[in-house]
Amino acid sequence: MADPDERSRGVALARAARRGDTLAMSDLLDHLTPHVGRICGRICGPAAAAGRQDAVQETLTAVFRGLRSLRDVDALYGWVRVLAVREAVRVARRDGRDTPAELAALPSPGDAQLAADIRDVLSRLTPEHRAVLLLRDVEGLDERAAAGLLGIPEGTVKSRLHRARTVFRRMWTA
């Protein structure tokens, strides 16, 4: 969600919802749904529509339940991202989904074969490895931010990233 106006709208809705405005809460959840869907879709994968929907629904439920406990409403989108990543990883792990992550931004738009090859390799990674690769190599987060989103120590992110990249390279060259 790059648009500052959209972010401002989301924060304003969150403030109103925290004050007890039920219509604002409904509007906030509707507003956040596409953002959460993109995050969950990247981890669960486009072929795992049911898992993606479960992760989105669980994330929005967590937003509904936890909004009043959010200390800084200006941190809404970071908090929602944390919730979405955790739910997507949990659902993907629970369902044993090994579907590819959406990486349309990586290959050039005209290179469908490269995109298919990347999806194929990612489809064989665990959800934990897929999540850490997406956060670091696609989203561009550092180890500390990825650790915060995944709820794991920074050292675990580094070791998972190393293993994920190693496995990815091995599968890529096989």
Backbone as a chain_set.jsonl record, in Angstrom:
{"seq": "MADPDERSRGVALARAARRGDTLAMSDLLDHLTPHVGRICGRICGPAAAAGRQDAVQETLTAVFRGLRSLRDVDALYGWVRVLAVREAVRVARRDGRDTPAELAALPSPGDAQLAADIRDVLSRLTPEHRAVLLLRDVEGLDERAAAGLLGIPEGTVKSRLHRARTVFRRMWTA", "coords": {"N": [[0.869, -1.164, 0.0], [1.212, 1.732, -1.163], [0.246, 4.285, -1.566], [-0.012, 7.37, -0.044], [-2.396, 8.727, 0.626], [-4.254, 6.669, 0.835], [-3.154, 5.277, 2.984], [-3.432, 7.216, 4.974], [-6.2, 7.378, 5.068], [-6.8, 4.786, 5.999], [-5.611, 4.861, 8.565], [-7.137, 6.903, 9.723], [-9.648, 5.678, 9.706], [-9.075, 3.577, 11.452], [-8.604, 4.976, 13.829], [-11.176, 6.029, 14.317], [-12.597, 3.636, 14.573], [-11.445, 2.595, 16.872], [-12.539, 4.29, 18.714], [-15.027, 3.29, 18.919], [-16.749, 3.354, 16.743], [-18.677, 1.506, 14.805], [-19.281, 1.364, 12.084], [-17.013, 2.492, 10.974], [-15.167, 0.527, 11.679], [-16.036, -1.599, 10.094], [-15.649, -0.435, 7.562], [-12.883, -0.108, 7.711], [-11.941, -2.778, 7.787], [-12.822, -3.618, 5.266], [-11.27, -1.895, 3.74], [-8.685, -2.774, 4.344], [-8.626, -5.348, 3.33], [-7.74, -5.906, 0.525], [-4.981, -5.298, 0.766], [-4.113, -7.084, 2.772], [-4.769, -9.427, 1.448], [-2.928, -9.442, -0.685], [-0.5, -9.81, 0.686], [-0.91, -12.287, 2.006], [-1.43, -13.859, -0.225], [1.022, -13.97, -1.532], [2.518, -15.587, 0.123], [0.956, -17.901, 0.631], [0.373, -18.562, -1.967], [-0.903, -18.358, -5.334], [-2.321, -20.581, -6.279], [-3.396, -21.728, -4.08], [-6.029, -20.92, -3.195], [-8.055, -21.306, -1.251], [-6.57, -21.542, 1.121], [-5.349, -19.046, 1.149], [-7.604, -17.408, 1.434], [-8.431, -18.269, 3.964], [-6.264, -17.385, 5.514], [-6.422, -14.617, 5.106], [-8.935, -14.09, 6.236], [-8.485, -14.869, 8.926], [-6.51, -13.028, 9.602], [-7.905, -10.577, 9.358], [-9.787, -10.987, 11.352], [-8.104, -11.003, 13.571], [-7.257, -8.346, 13.462], [-9.676, -7.044, 13.972], [-10.184, -7.951, 16.602], [-7.888, -7.078, 17.974], [-7.417, -4.353, 17.595], [-7.92, -2.282, 19.445], [-5.881, -2.666, 21.254], [-3.633, -1.851, 19.947], [-0.906, 0.156, 20.184], [0.175, 2.432, 18.821], [-1.533, 3.977, 16.468], [-0.667, 4.953, 14.058], [1.085, 3.058, 13.226], [-0.348, 1.142, 11.982], [-0.307, -0.259, 9.432], [2.122, -1.659, 9.458], [1.681, -3.309, 11.664], [-0.543, -4.779, 10.746], [0.663, -6.074, 8.626], [2.456, -7.759, 10.001], [0.61, -9.441, 11.306], [-0.645, -10.596, 9.046], [1.465, -11.952, 7.712], [2.221, -13.832, 9.671], [-0.195, -15.312, 9.923], [-0.513, -16.282, 7.294], [1.758, -17.916, 6.998], [1.23, -19.745, 9.041], [-1.208, -20.91, 8.168], [-0.399, -21.963, 5.679], [1.513, -23.81, 6.526], [-0.082, -25.454, 8.14], [-1.904, -26.5, 6.287], [-0.197, -27.78, 4.66], [0.58, -26.736, 2.276], [2.3, -26.427, -0.66], [2.535, -24.463, -2.629], [3.352, -22.214, -5.288], [4.801, -18.977, -4.739], [3.647, -15.711, -5.553], [5.4, -14.096, -7.918], [5.437, -12.049, -9.78], [6.675, -9.605, -10.08], [9.4, -10.002, -10.263], [10.562, -11.458, -12.665], [11.066, -10.264, -16.024], [8.337, -8.646, -17.649], [7.731, -9.869, -20.118], [8.813, -12.394, -19.977], [7.675, -15.19, -19.602], [8.415, -17.849, -19.245], [10.597, -17.78, -17.449], [9.297, -16.794, -15.173], [7.549, -18.943, -14.699], [9.424, -20.941, -14.169], [10.601, -19.962, -11.813], [8.374, -19.987, -10.106], [7.931, -22.741, -10.058], [10.224, -23.712, -8.722], [9.961, -22.373, -6.264], [7.623, -23.564, -5.426], [8.377, -25.89, -4.291], [9.594, -25.28, -1.931], [9.514, -24.966, 1.673], [6.811, -23.44, 3.552], [7.898, -21.693, 5.492], [10.489, -21.17, 4.511], [9.811, -20.041, 2.063], [8.439, -17.76, 2.939], [10.477, -16.272, 4.268], [12.248, -15.815, 2.147], [10.625, -14.27, 0.443], [10.131, -12.014, 2.069], [12.723, -10.978, 2.445], [14.037, -10.956, -0.131], [12.143, -10.153, -2.034], [10.351, -8.282, -0.868], [12.305, -6.739, 0.299], [13.062, -6.365, 2.955], [15.077, -6.01, 5.937], [16.999, -8.308, 8.041], [16.225, -7.922, 10.722], [13.683, -6.678, 10.546], [12.267, -8.656, 9.15], [12.426, -10.715, 11.013], [10.882, -9.644, 13.07], [8.374, -9.549, 11.814], [7.883, -12.259, 11.347], [7.989, -13.258, 13.866], [10.169, -14.517, 15.044], [13.561, -15.182, 16.184], [16.269, -13.025, 15.101], [18.57, -14.373, 14.287], [17.501, -16.811, 13.514], [16.102, -16.074, 11.25], [18.26, -15.422, 9.593], [19.527, -17.943, 9.363], [17.485, -19.492, 8.219], [17.121, -18.086, 5.845], [19.59, -18.465, 4.621], [19.53, -21.281, 4.273], [17.211, -21.476, 2.684], [17.952, -20.068, 0.381], [20.088, -21.66, -0.438], [18.817, -24.121, -0.96], [17.043, -23.257, -2.925], [18.867, -22.458, -4.949], [20.079, -24.947, -5.499], [17.897, -26.451, -6.443], [17.249, -24.864, -8.617], [19.403, -25.141, -10.356], [19.325, -27.8, -10.898]], "CA": [[0.0, 0.0, 0.0], [2.163, 2.824, -1.304], [-0.435, 5.57, -1.664], [-0.143, 8.026, 1.266], [-3.8, 9.044, 0.896], [-4.881, 5.428, 1.291], [-2.648, 5.032, 4.336], [-4.081, 8.189, 5.866], [-7.594, 6.946, 5.214], [-6.799, 3.609, 6.868], [-5.309, 5.291, 9.936], [-8.308, 7.636, 10.206], [-10.678, 4.677, 9.998], [-8.661, 2.849, 12.656], [-8.857, 5.85, 14.99], [-12.622, 6.067, 14.55], [-13.008, 2.312, 15.044], [-10.996, 2.471, 18.271], [-13.473, 5.076, 19.531], [-16.29, 2.565, 18.995], [-17.541, 3.536, 15.532], [-18.757, 0.196, 14.159], [-19.204, 1.54, 10.628], [-15.596, 2.711, 10.659], [-14.499, -0.773, 11.76], [-16.411, -2.329, 8.887], [-14.937, 0.199, 6.445], [-11.449, -0.399, 7.869], [-11.704, -4.159, 7.362], [-12.948, -3.621, 3.804], [-10.116, -1.15, 3.228], [-7.471, -3.573, 4.535], [-8.725, -6.661, 2.691], [-6.822, -6.102, -0.61], [-3.606, -5.254, 1.279], [-3.891, -8.367, 3.448], [-4.829, -10.455, 0.415], [-1.652, -9.482, -1.419], [0.527, -10.388, 1.557], [-1.211, -13.71, 2.194], [-1.312, -14.522, -1.514], [2.431, -14.206, -1.855], [3.04, -16.684, 0.941], [0.146, -19.098, 0.382], [0.447, -18.849, -3.389], [-2.156, -18.15, -6.046], [-3.045, -21.833, -6.482], [-3.975, -22.117, -2.794], [-7.033, -19.886, -2.942], [-8.739, -21.55, 0.023], [-5.635, -21.2, 2.184], [-5.213, -17.589, 1.131], [-8.822, -16.846, 2.018], [-8.387, -18.553, 5.402], [-5.272, -16.501, 6.128], [-6.976, -13.261, 5.073], [-10.011, -14.026, 7.223], [-7.88, -14.92, 10.259], [-5.83, -11.748, 9.812], [-8.91, -9.544, 9.603], [-10.351, -11.266, 12.676], [-7.116, -10.531, 14.536], [-7.328, -6.878, 13.44], [-10.915, -6.692, 14.666], [-10.033, -8.22, 18.039], [-6.737, -6.455, 18.604], [-7.208, -2.953, 17.227], [-7.886, -1.43, 20.642], [-4.607, -2.836, 21.968], [-2.557, -1.266, 19.14], [-0.434, 1.359, 20.89], [0.358, 3.564, 17.908], [-2.392, 3.752, 15.304], [0.108, 5.265, 12.858], [1.804, 1.832, 12.864], [-1.386, 0.202, 11.567], [0.046, -1.119, 8.319], [3.167, -2.57, 9.914], [1.027, -4.287, 12.534], [-1.358, -5.648, 9.899], [1.603, -6.91, 7.877], [2.911, -8.801, 10.928], [-0.489, -10.392, 11.463], [-0.877, -11.308, 7.783], [2.568, -12.889, 7.464], [2.102, -14.947, 10.626], [-1.348, -16.147, 9.577], [-0.256, -16.971, 6.03], [2.714, -18.995, 7.261], [0.537, -20.743, 9.855], [-2.17, -21.618, 7.321], [0.353, -22.742, 4.686], [2.116, -24.93, 7.241], [-1.183, -26.321, 8.563], [-2.489, -27.171, 5.138], [0.841, -28.464, 3.897], [0.55, -26.18, 0.93], [3.584, -26.136, -1.277], [2.21, -23.782, -3.873], [4.312, -21.15, -5.555], [4.512, -17.599, -4.367], [3.45, -14.844, -6.71], [6.609, -13.315, -8.114], [5.301, -11.368, -11.063], [7.523, -8.423, -10.137], [10.797, -10.346, -10.473], [10.965, -11.611, -14.051], [10.572, -9.219, -16.91], [6.948, -8.948, -18.002], [7.617, -10.731, -21.286], [9.517, -13.655, -19.775], [6.75, -16.1, -18.919], [9.109, -19.087, -18.883], [11.356, -17.525, -16.226], [8.323, -16.722, -14.086], [7.086, -20.311, -14.431], [10.532, -21.658, -13.543], [10.73, -19.481, -10.435], [7.228, -20.536, -9.366], [8.149, -24.173, -9.881], [11.216, -23.91, -7.668], [9.363, -21.934, -5.006], [6.554, -24.483, -5.021], [8.965, -27.004, -3.554], [10.129, -24.799, -0.658], [8.568, -24.96, 2.784], [6.227, -22.106, 3.753], [8.827, -20.864, 6.263], [11.55, -20.714, 3.605], [9.192, -19.156, 1.082], [8.136, -16.486, 3.603], [11.694, -15.504, 4.519], [12.739, -15.364, 0.839], [9.783, -13.173, -0.024], [10.342, -10.815, 2.885], [14.069, -10.431, 2.237], [14.46, -10.765, -1.515], [11.112, -9.489, -2.832], [9.915, -7.092, -0.135], [13.482, -5.935, 0.598], [13.215, -6.109, 4.392], [16.305, -6.519, 6.531], [16.777, -9.453, 8.922], [15.51, -7.503, 11.929], [12.275, -6.469, 10.202], [11.691, -9.965, 8.831], [12.29, -11.437, 12.281], [9.725, -9.083, 13.749], [7.155, -9.966, 11.126], [7.682, -13.695, 11.489], [7.943, -13.61, 15.281], [11.278, -15.425, 15.334], [14.805, -14.437, 16.389], [16.985, -12.568, 13.912], [19.47, -15.452, 13.875], [16.703, -17.819, 12.822], [15.852, -15.539, 9.907], [19.503, -15.561, 8.828], [19.782, -19.348, 9.026], [16.448, -19.927, 7.265], [17.401, -17.445, 4.57], [20.732, -19.173, 4.042], [19.051, -22.591, 3.81], [16.256, -21.286, 1.593], [18.706, -19.695, -0.828], [20.862, -22.831, -0.847], [17.879, -25.083, -1.557], [16.562, -22.654, -4.165], [19.94, -22.566, -5.96], [20.255, -26.359, -5.85], [16.761, -26.827, -7.286], [17.308, -24.057, -9.837], [20.439, -25.654, -11.247], [19.129, -29.234, -11.13]], "C": [[0.915, 1.226, 0.0], [1.502, 4.199, -1.254], [-0.622, 6.202, -0.281], [-1.58, 8.384, 1.626], [-4.548, 7.825, 1.413], [-4.44, 5.077, 2.706], [-3.329, 5.957, 5.335], [-5.533, 7.809, 6.111], [-7.692, 5.761, 6.159], [-6.558, 3.973, 8.327], [-6.503, 6.047, 10.525], [-9.448, 6.673, 10.546], [-10.347, 3.901, 11.274], [-8.905, 3.69, 13.908], [-10.346, 5.894, 15.33], [-13.12, 4.731, 15.099], [-12.604, 2.097, 16.502], [-11.914, 3.244, 19.216], [-14.844, 4.413, 19.604], [-17.193, 2.716, 17.793], [-17.557, 2.215, 14.745], [-18.73, 0.294, 12.631], [-17.767, 1.771, 10.184], [-14.829, 1.397, 10.711], [-14.798, -1.594, 10.511], [-15.676, -1.764, 7.668], [-13.442, -0.091, 6.502], [-11.138, -1.817, 7.389], [-11.836, -4.294, 5.848], [-11.738, -2.967, 3.149], [-8.842, -2.002, 3.281], [-7.47, -4.88, 3.745], [-7.802, -6.829, 1.477], [-5.353, -6.14, -0.18], [-3.246, -6.59, 1.92], [-3.888, -9.497, 2.424], [-3.546, -10.576, -0.387], [-0.562, -10.146, -0.582], [0.31, -11.889, 1.691], [-1.057, -14.483, 0.883], [0.115, -14.839, -1.89], [2.983, -15.393, -1.081], [2.27, -17.974, 0.677], [0.206, -19.512, -1.081], [-0.898, -18.719, -4.057], [-2.966, -19.429, -6.248], [-3.754, -22.287, -5.209], [-5.017, -21.093, -2.369], [-7.732, -20.078, -1.599], [-7.835, -21.182, 1.195], [-5.429, -19.703, 2.288], [-6.416, -16.941, 1.785], [-8.863, -17.081, 3.524], [-7.433, -17.593, 6.111], [-5.777, -15.059, 6.169], [-8.039, -13.121, 6.159], [-9.458, -14.026, 8.652], [-7.169, -13.614, 10.59], [-6.834, -10.653, 10.136], [-9.609, -9.745, 10.952], [-9.401, -10.772, 13.764], [-7.091, -9.001, 14.601], [-8.546, -6.421, 14.233], [-10.753, -6.835, 16.181], [-8.95, -7.379, 18.7], [-6.54, -4.976, 18.355], [-7.113, -2.045, 18.452], [-6.568, -1.543, 21.401], [-3.409, -2.287, 21.182], [-2.145, 0.065, 19.766], [-0.393, 2.591, 20.001], [-0.431, 3.296, 16.631], [-1.658, 4.073, 14.004], [0.9, 4.055, 12.366], [0.851, 0.754, 12.352], [-0.899, -0.766, 10.499], [1.191, -2.08, 8.648], [2.59, -3.683, 10.771], [0.199, -5.278, 11.713], [-0.456, -6.581, 9.093], [2.115, -8.051, 8.742], [1.836, -9.877, 11.066], [-0.681, -11.229, 10.199], [0.22, -12.323, 7.495], [2.451, -14.092, 8.392], [0.954, -15.872, 10.268], [-1.1, -16.921, 8.288], [0.715, -18.129, 6.216], [2.025, -20.113, 8.04], [-0.421, -21.566, 8.995], [-1.437, -22.485, 6.294], [0.981, -23.966, 5.334], [1.034, -25.945, 7.625], [-1.713, -27.148, 7.401], [-1.467, -27.927, 4.31], [0.913, -27.978, 2.466], [1.972, -25.87, 0.472], [3.34, -25.503, -2.635], [3.155, -22.613, -4.071], [3.848, -19.798, -5.06], [4.377, -16.772, -5.637], [4.665, -13.931, -6.842], [6.58, -12.564, -9.443], [6.241, -10.178, -11.19], [8.975, -8.772, -10.464], [11.182, -10.534, -11.941], [10.443, -10.461, -14.894], [9.182, -9.621, -17.38], [6.801, -9.904, -19.181], [8.223, -12.105, -21.109], [8.67, -14.623, -18.96], [7.453, -17.379, -18.472], [9.919, -18.909, -17.598], [10.428, -17.464, -15.022], [7.831, -18.116, -13.709], [8.174, -21.123, -13.747], [10.706, -21.252, -12.078], [9.593, -20.037, -9.584], [7.41, -22.019, -9.086], [9.132, -24.444, -8.746], [10.635, -23.502, -6.318], [8.288, -22.893, -4.509], [7.091, -25.64, -4.195], [9.612, -26.585, -2.235], [9.063, -24.899, 0.431], [7.974, -23.563, 2.921], [7.162, -21.165, 4.52], [9.939, -20.312, 5.381], [10.999, -19.743, 2.568], [8.936, -17.783, 1.693], [9.398, -15.653, 3.793], [12.309, -15.015, 3.208], [11.926, -14.181, 0.32], [10.042, -11.897, 0.761], [11.695, -10.172, 2.61], [14.319, -10.054, 0.776], [13.416, -10.091, -2.4], [10.685, -8.195, -2.159], [11.088, -6.185, 0.236], [13.674, -5.6, 2.069], [14.565, -6.623, 4.883], [15.969, -7.661, 7.498], [15.962, -9.08, 10.152], [14.014, -7.332, 11.656], [11.589, -7.796, 9.884], [11.48, -10.782, 10.101], [11.076, -10.941, 13.058], [8.419, -9.524, 13.126], [6.844, -11.442, 11.354], [7.6, -14.139, 12.949], [9.007, -14.627, 15.677], [12.538, -14.596, 15.551], [15.501, -14.094, 15.067], [17.927, -13.645, 13.382], [18.741, -16.555, 13.122], [16.383, -17.359, 11.411], [17.098, -15.737, 9.047], [19.746, -17.013, 8.421], [18.744, -19.877, 8.039], [16.707, -19.346, 5.884], [18.557, -18.148, 3.864], [20.288, -20.524, 3.473], [18.102, -22.448, 2.625], [16.982, -20.943, 0.293], [19.505, -20.878, -1.354], [19.969, -23.846, -1.553], [17.37, -24.536, -2.898], [17.617, -22.797, -5.263], [20.101, -24.006, -6.437], [19.121, -26.811, -6.777], [16.805, -26.107, -8.63], [18.285, -24.654, -10.835], [20.249, -27.133, -11.565], [18.42, -29.498, -12.442]], "O": [[1.335, 1.692, 1.059], [2.163, 5.184, -0.925], [-1.314, 5.635, 0.565], [-1.95, 8.35, 2.8], [-5.374, 7.931, 2.319], [-5.245, 4.636, 3.526], [-3.749, 5.527, 6.41], [-6.03, 7.908, 7.232], [-8.566, 5.727, 7.026], [-7.225, 3.451, 9.221], [-6.843, 5.856, 11.692], [-10.128, 6.84, 11.559], [-11.232, 3.606, 12.077], [-9.36, 3.173, 14.929], [-10.724, 5.806, 16.498], [-13.968, 4.702, 15.991], [-13.345, 1.484, 17.271], [-12.047, 2.886, 20.386], [-15.736, 4.922, 20.282], [-18.326, 2.235, 17.827], [-16.571, 1.857, 14.102], [-18.211, -0.6, 11.962], [-17.357, 1.292, 9.127], [-13.94, 1.165, 9.891], [-13.9, -2.213, 9.94], [-15.147, -2.514, 6.847], [-12.806, -0.296, 5.469], [-10.168, -2.024, 6.66], [-11.053, -5.003, 5.216], [-11.245, -3.438, 2.124], [-8.02, -1.952, 2.366], [-6.407, -5.457, 3.516], [-7.116, -7.848, 1.408], [-4.572, -6.931, -0.709], [-2.191, -7.157, 1.636], [-3.086, -10.425, 2.528], [-3.124, -11.68, -0.731], [0.211, -10.954, -1.096], [1.241, -12.673, 1.51], [-0.605, -15.629, 0.884], [0.384, -15.872, -2.503], [3.831, -16.126, -1.59], [2.879, -19.032, 0.516], [0.099, -20.698, -1.393], [-1.931, -18.944, -3.425], [-4.189, -19.361, -6.377], [-4.629, -23.15, -5.268], [-4.9, -20.476, -1.31], [-7.974, -19.105, -0.886], [-8.294, -20.571, 2.16], [-5.345, -19.154, 3.386], [-6.271, -16.027, 2.597], [-9.278, -16.202, 4.28], [-7.752, -17.056, 7.171], [-5.577, -14.359, 7.162], [-8.041, -12.147, 6.912], [-9.923, -13.258, 9.493], [-7.219, -13.148, 11.728], [-6.639, -9.886, 11.079], [-9.978, -8.774, 11.612], [-9.837, -10.193, 14.758], [-6.922, -8.429, 15.677], [-8.453, -5.518, 15.065], [-11.139, -5.948, 16.943], [-9.082, -7.006, 19.866], [-5.58, -4.394, 18.859], [-6.293, -1.127, 18.473], [-6.182, -0.617, 22.113], [-2.292, -2.261, 21.698], [-2.953, 0.988, 19.862], [-0.867, 3.662, 20.381], [-0.028, 2.472, 15.81], [-1.993, 3.521, 12.955], [1.339, 4.028, 11.216], [1.215, -0.421, 12.298], [-1.064, -1.977, 10.648], [1.209, -3.207, 8.152], [2.957, -4.849, 10.628], [0.243, -6.482, 11.964], [-0.786, -7.751, 8.903], [2.201, -9.188, 8.279], [2.118, -11.07, 10.956], [-0.859, -12.444, 10.282], [-0.071, -13.443, 7.076], [2.568, -15.235, 7.952], [1.109, -17.093, 10.304], [-1.445, -18.099, 8.202], [0.515, -19.205, 5.653], [2.214, -21.292, 7.737], [-0.438, -22.793, 9.092], [-1.827, -23.631, 6.069], [0.978, -25.048, 4.746], [1.217, -27.15, 7.453], [-1.94, -28.351, 7.53], [-1.824, -28.635, 3.368], [1.268, -28.729, 1.558], [2.725, -25.154, 1.132], [3.868, -25.95, -3.653], [3.699, -22.084, -3.102], [2.652, -19.521, -4.976], [4.943, -17.117, -6.675], [4.921, -13.094, -5.976], [7.594, -12.466, -10.135], [6.573, -9.779, -12.306], [9.718, -7.897, -10.909], [12.062, -9.823, -12.424], [9.493, -9.775, -14.515], [8.884, -10.81, -17.497], [5.841, -10.672, -19.234], [8.149, -12.92, -22.029], [8.922, -14.843, -17.776], [7.118, -17.934, -17.425], [9.925, -19.799, -16.747], [10.738, -18.019, -13.967], [7.711, -18.433, -12.525], [7.886, -21.909, -12.844], [10.929, -22.099, -11.213], [9.821, -20.504, -8.469], [7.08, -22.497, -8.001], [8.892, -25.311, -7.906], [10.805, -24.218, -5.331], [8.072, -23.018, -3.304], [6.337, -26.296, -3.478], [10.123, -27.43, -1.499], [7.866, -24.915, 0.146], [8.572, -22.595, 2.452], [7.212, -19.97, 4.228], [10.295, -19.138, 5.481], [11.639, -18.745, 2.235], [9.181, -16.76, 1.054], [9.394, -14.455, 3.511], [12.841, -13.906, 3.16], [12.486, -13.208, -0.184], [10.16, -10.819, 0.178], [11.797, -8.947, 2.549], [14.766, -8.943, 0.49], [13.773, -9.508, -3.424], [10.656, -7.138, -2.79], [10.894, -4.991, 0.464], [14.379, -4.646, 2.397], [15.127, -7.558, 4.312], [14.797, -7.947, 7.743], [15.097, -9.846, 10.577], [13.179, -7.786, 12.438], [10.456, -8.028, 10.306], [10.464, -11.463, 10.243], [10.333, -11.735, 13.634], [7.462, -9.838, 13.834], [5.688, -11.824, 11.531], [7.191, -15.264, 13.236], [8.78, -15.485, 16.531], [12.588, -13.434, 15.15], [15.339, -14.785, 14.06], [18.066, -13.812, 12.171], [19.293, -17.16, 12.203], [16.391, -18.161, 10.477], [16.998, -16.172, 7.9], [20.124, -17.29, 7.282], [19.084, -20.626, 7.123], [16.535, -20.028, 4.873], [18.505, -18.393, 2.658], [20.624, -20.871, 2.34], [18.184, -23.217, 1.668], [16.653, -21.475, -0.768], [19.595, -21.084, -2.564], [20.322, -24.366, -2.611], [17.282, -25.271, -3.882], [17.301, -23.209, -6.379], [20.244, -24.258, -7.633], [19.368, -27.479, -7.781], [16.44, -26.677, -9.658], [18.014, -24.668, -12.036], [20.951, -27.668, -12.423], [18.176, -30.654, -12.79]]}, "num_chains": 1, "name": "protein.A"}
